[in-house]
Amino acid sequence: DSVVFKLTNAMCRSYNKSWVVINTCRLKAVGRNKIMFNLNATLLHPTSSIVTHYKIYKRANGFHPWFVNMKVDGCRFMTKPYDPIAILLFNLYKQFSNINHTCPFVGNVYLKNMYLTPDMMRLPLPTGDYLLAIDWNFYGVTQVSTNLSFQFIEDLMK
């Protein structure tokens, strides 16, 4: 294949286990270029105030900020998507998730067998290793962080 778009690492952390419990956060290789991500978290209390702060880093002698550093009101976004980068990210995982309704969110939240394919990438992206870091803030306090590393390689000579 001339394009590789795959997950390479996943780390999830709950800062407040009395609010959010991370049950599963792992990658599973099912092929050379097909890596599946599974996340299962339990929100122990209903939340109607969710702000996601997402940043994309590119690796070049360590990870450095690259291109994106945005905050999105999650409840507003689920009612009417408004941020173009957040829409692109949401489209990457929505078919694998139960995050498909408006606020409030409570109970199990999951991503099941999520994987990346080259046709999912709608923007031109330079070849490299990237990190998508998301802080999930409920009522103004960071409750969870998810860090997903991925690789995008485009070899037009193949």
Solvent accessible surface area in square Angstrom, and as a share of the most:
residue,aa,sasa,rsa
1,D,145,0.75
2,S,43,0.27
3,V,31,0.18
4,V,24,0.14
5,F,6,0.03
6,K,41,0.17
7,L,4,0.02
8,T,66,0.38
9,N,72,0.37
10,A,17,0.13
11,M,115,0.51
12,C,29,0.18
13,R,146,0.53
14,S,9,0.06
15,Y,100,0.38
16,N,53,0.27
17,K,145,0.61
18,S,75,0.49
19,W,48,0.17
20,V,3,0.02
21,V,53,0.30
22,I,42,0.21
23,N,80,0.41
24,T,37,0.21
25,C,34,0.20
26,R,154,0.56
27,L,46,0.23
28,K,117,0.50
29,A,74,0.57
30,V,74,0.43
31,G,36,0.34
32,R,216,0.79
33,N,59,0.30
34,K,77,0.33
35,I,26,0.13
36,M,31,0.14
37,F,3,0.01
38,N,29,0.15
39,L,23,0.11
40,N,45,0.23
41,A,9,0.07
42,T,31,0.18
43,L,13,0.06
44,L,83,0.42
45,H,87,0.39
46,P,81,0.51
47,T,0,0.00
48,S,61,0.39
49,S,39,0.25
50,I,16,0.08
51,V,49,0.28
52,T,17,0.10
53,H,37,0.16
54,Y,5,0.02
55,K,39,0.17
56,I,17,0.08
57,Y,47,0.18
58,K,46,0.19
59,R,123,0.45
60,A,61,0.48
61,N,159,0.82
62,G,38,0.36
63,F,73,0.30
64,H,91,0.41
65,P,113,0.71
66,W,68,0.24
67,F,145,0.60
68,V,10,0.06
69,N,102,0.52
70,M,82,0.36
71,K,129,0.55
72,V,5,0.03
73,D,57,0.30
74,G,11,0.11
75,C,22,0.13
76,R,137,0.50
77,F,13,0.05
78,M,36,0.16
79,T,100,0.58
80,K,147,0.62
81,P,68,0.43
82,Y,78,0.30
83,D,11,0.05
84,P,100,0.63
85,I,31,0.16
86,A,11,0.08
87,I,63,0.32
88,L,27,0.14
89,L,22,0.11
90,F,30,0.13
91,N,73,0.38
92,L,18,0.09
93,Y,43,0.16
94,K,100,0.43
95,Q,127,0.56
96,F,26,0.11
97,S,14,0.09
98,N,41,0.21
99,I,27,0.14
100,N,107,0.55
101,H,86,0.38
102,T,66,0.38
103,C,28,0.17
104,P,75,0.47
105,F,15,0.06
106,V,84,0.48
107,G,26,0.25
108,N,86,0.44
109,V,20,0.12
110,Y,81,0.31
111,L,16,0.08
112,K,127,0.54
113,N,58,0.30
114,M,9,0.04
115,Y,53,0.20
116,L,11,0.05
117,T,40,0.23
118,P,60,0.38
119,D,102,0.53
120,M,32,0.14
121,M,32,0.14
122,R,183,0.67
123,L,74,0.37
124,P,127,0.80
125,L,24,0.12
126,P,69,0.43
127,T,71,0.41
128,G,17,0.16
129,D,37,0.19
130,Y,0,0.00
131,L,31,0.15
132,L,18,0.09
133,A,13,0.10
134,I,26,0.13
135,D,35,0.18
136,W,58,0.20
137,N,22,0.11
138,F,10,0.04
139,Y,119,0.45
140,G,72,0.69
141,V,88,0.51
142,T,51,0.30
143,Q,7,0.03
144,V,10,0.06
145,S,12,0.08
146,T,13,0.07
147,N,41,0.21
148,L,23,0.11
149,S,15,0.10
150,F,22,0.09
151,Q,42,0.19
152,F,11,0.05
153,I,62,0.32
154,E,79,0.35
155,D,50,0.26
156,L,141,0.70
157,M,180,0.80
158,K,162,0.69
